Amino acid sequence: MHPFARARERTRALNAAKMERMFAKPFVAALEGHQDAIEVLAKRPESVTDVASGSWDGEIIMHNVARRTQIAKIPGAHKGKLSGICWADENRLLSSGVDKTVKMWDMRSSPEMSSPGAGPSEPKPMAVFPGKAPFNGIAHHWTDPVFATASNVVQIWDETKSAPIMDITFSTSAESVTGIRFNPSESSVLASIGSDRTFTLYDIRTGKAERRVVMSMTSNDLAWSPTFPTMILLASEDHNLYTFDIRKLNAPRQIYKGHVAAVMSCDWSPTGLEFTSGGWDRTVRIWKEGQGTHPEVYHTKRMQRVLSTAFTADARFVLSGSDDGNVRVWKANASEKLGVITARERAAIEYRETLKSKWQADQQVGKVQRSRHIPKPVYKAGQLKRTMLEAQRVKEERRRKHTRAGESKPKAAKQKFVLAEQS
């Protein structure tokens, strides 16, 4: 072994980290068409390129991400805000709105629509399901012709019937349910979040709410892990994200800190190794599962508050919908080269990745890897947040030392988030 082999390898690792930051250009495209804020995104099953988006003015647009075109457009699908969309199967789309209706749409493209240069089609509703209260969200069962809606209660609907077949609520609940998701593995298990800071688990086989957790702050979105059936991700109003194991709900498994405003949306990568989030601080962030800090941060000058995010089915791209009316496409790996890669390039990329992984604990290499350029308002808000959190920590420590009420041991951050567990 050469006496300078280790020093040379470290230099190569440092250069590899610098090259990664130098070539980090994550923004790919902006898909236009909406006139109002984009509330929800839904990936088409069995398709890598198609995604549907819904906005506050009740409009639905289906985009082809690869061609950057509109496949279908439904202006005025709902009167007022569109609160949720989901796919019943590859060709049928369900949408819910604050106009107290759920509508089913046939999104199959006609032969003339597949020709180049053709404009978007305008599908007609196949069925309308009237409700008694405004709907805040919708989710379809993974295998059965059944879907669930979130309003003042959780309702289970059959696609062939115009009235709900089941109403489920917690015995002492007076909440408004704001989000709902079916578990992809145990498909009879349903999770919801509510306006009264609750997270609830249901079983549609028994028709009961099984467990409920009261948290310190409201959650804005939730997402089940695609690879770990009992893990769920919550996007919270307290600027953090939390992962829970539903077998043990007394504390979160991991806290993800980085946003400087409320986290509005979250979605897992199909690999289950990372997830994305969008926040009121006008940034999109990509997190490694299990690493609670130093996420990838994406932003543009024109992008406003991010209300919806999604990973594409191939895990290579991230989609974000914001209240400036654009769906933006980002690379999941900011420095990844798009296009054909030769065998020599592939070998060089893999060698650099190995070097960065081996030397990530080095002070200079780690500093370069963690460095991110963020907008000045976000940076200043982060500074202010750290100052406030430090002041709060000092105050709690002094109260613990000098008052009888503080004689007990201080609570860990994970223990503070969950206030009560009910069953």
C-alpha positions, 0 to 999 in steps of 0.5 A, a space after each residue: 500500500 502506498 504511504 499516501 494512499 489514504 490521503 489521496 483517497 480522502 482528497 478524491 472523496 472531498 472532490 466527489 462531494 464538491 462535484 455532487 454539490 456543483 452538479 446539483 440542479 434538481 428542477 426539471 419542469 413546471 406543469 402549468 394549467 391550474 388557475 388556483 392553488 393545487 391541493 392534492 396530487 394522485 399518481 395513476 396506478 400502473 403508470 410511471 408518467 401519469 398524475 392527477 392534480 386538483 385545485 382550490 377552484 374545483 378543477 382536475 387536470 391529469 398530466 403526463 410528466 414525461 411529455 409535460 402535456 395535459 391528458 385530461 382536464 375537468 374544469 369545475 369538477 366541484 363547486 368550490 375547493 376540491 379536497 381530495 382525489 384518488 384512483 379506484 383503478 387504472 381508468 377511474 378517478 374519485 374526487 371529493 369536494 366541499 360541495 358535499 359530493 364525491 364524483 367518479 370520473 372515467 379517465 380513459 383516453 380516446 384514440 384521437 387524444 393519444 395523437 401528438 398535438 391533441 388537446 386535453 379531453 374533458 371526461 364526464 362523471 360516471 357516478 355522483 355520491 351525495 353527502 351531508 357534510 363537506 368532505 375533507 379527504 378520500 381514500 380507496 381500498 387497495 383491492 375491494 370496490 370500497 372507498 372511505 371519506 373524511 368529514 365530521 365522521 369517517 364514512 365507508 362507501 360501496 361504489 355501487 351504492 349512492 349512500 354510505 354503508 358504514 359510519 365510523 367514529 370514536 366514541 368520545 370524538 367531536 372532531 372534524 376528520 381532515 385526512 384518511 388513508 388505507 394501509 397498503 398491506 393490511 387493507 382493512 386498517 384505516 388511519 385518519 387525522 383530525 382537527 382536534 389533534 388526534 390520530 385514529 386507527 379503524 378496522 372496517 371489518 369490525 366497523 369500530 375505531 380501535 385506537 386513538 392518540 392525542 398529540 400536542 399539535 394538529 397533523 396536516 397529512 399522513 402516509 403509510 410506508 410501502 415497505 414496512 406495513 406498521 409504519 406511518 408518517 405524519 406531517 405536523 403543524 409544529 414544523 416536524 414530521 414523525 414516524 410511528 409504529 402502530 403497534 406502539 403509539 405511546 411515542 414516535 419512532 423518529 422526529 424529522 426536524 428542518 422545516 421552519 413552518 407548518 408541514 402541509 404534505 408528505 409522501 413515501 418513495 416506493 423504495 421506503 428508504 426516503 420520503 418527501 415533504 412540502 411546507 408552508 415555508 415554500 420548500 420541498 424537502 427529501 428525507 432519508 428514513 431514520 435520519 432526522 436532520 439535514 434533508 435535501 432542500 428544493 426551492 425556487 423564487 416563484 414557488 409559493 407555499 407547498 400544499 402537496 407532494 408525491 414521489 413518482 412510481 420509479 422513485 427518480 422524481 418528486 412532484 410538488 403542487 403549490 398555491 401559485 398553481 404549478 405542479 413542479 417536477 424535481 429530481 430525487 437525486 439532485 445531481 443525477 444525470 438525465 439521459 444515457 449514461 455510458 458504462 465508464 460514467 456509471 463506474 465513475 459515479 459508483 466509485 464516487 458514491 462509495 468514496 462519499 459513503 466511506 468518508 462521510 464522517 470526515 469533517 470537511 467531507 461531511 461539511 460539504 455534503 451537508 451544505 445547502 443554499 436556502 432562501 434568506 427568509 427561510 434561513 432567517 426563520 431558521 435562526 429565529 426558531 433555533 433562538 426560541 427553542 434554546 430560550 424555551 429549553 433554558 426556561 424549562 431547565 431553570 423551572 425544573 431546578 428551582 420549583 417543586 413541580 419540576 422535581 421530576 425528570 425532564 421529558 424527552 422530545 419524543 415523549 412530549 409529542 403524544 399527550 394521551 393514548 386511548 382505546 
